[in-house]
Amino acid sequence: MKLPRFGSPDNFIYINTTSMKRNIIFSIASFLLAVFSVLSSRSNAQPVRTFGAQQFMLDDGVFSDPRVYLTDKNGSLGIDNAGTPNVNFPSTCALLDLSSTTKGFLPPRMNTAQEAAICGGMPPAGLMIYNSQTNSLDVYNGSSWTSISLIGGNPWYITGNAGTNPAINFLGTTDVEPIIFRTNNIKAVMIDAANPQNIIGGITSNVLVANNVVGNFIGNGSNDTIRAGNLNVIGGGNGNQINGT
């Protein structure tokens, strides 16, 4: 192939079209081979994904590792390793539904100071973390952090407990602190700790000021005081005092 040279119509530049075609074909073939090599190297680790529909799959590039499936159903997101949504999964009652028989849910872990600093000390109600300092699962109730876990023991339920053993199960304390029962957030009964076997009923102004005494009882009333002695009883009233046996 020949093309006219500028400035001289009688002079021509000759181009070898066969060589040009060969170079173009070689360049295209090299590009396609590179693309094919990349895709082939990933074909074993990353199967075809479904995106923009109901389900999206993730993998870590290791063929033998489980996949993670993100499934949408009616505005609810399900995360599992099976990728087989059904009538119950993901639950349309939950924004997020996690399903597994081999793994658990691990919330953020932090100490008490880090917990208190979240959102400048004013996180949204319902925020949950695991406090690694107190070993408790904490939730923010809108005004303070509250523990919702009891590590090392079983709770006493307001509907009653079953399977208790009176030799080892009890309502009480394991330190020298009294037990106080309240109604309407006002003290109704106190079982004294410093002086065992003394029961003080009524409001806070009823007190036992004696030490090393037993068997004393204040049933009700206000401003009642037992100052000394054992086995004393104040049934009620106001301002009653016992100064000895």
Secondary structure, DSSP 8 states (H G I E B T S, - for coil): -EEEETTEEEEEEE--HHHHHHHHHHHHHHHHHHHHHHHHHHHTTS-----SSSEEEE--S-TTS--EEEEEETTEEEEESS----SSSS-TT-SEEE--SS------EE-HHHHHTGGGG---TT-EEEETTTTEEEEE-SSSEEE---TTS----TT--SS--TTT--SS-SSS--EEEEETTEEEEEE-SSSTT-EEESSTT-EE--SS--S-EE-S-BS-EE-S-SS-EE-S-BS-EE---
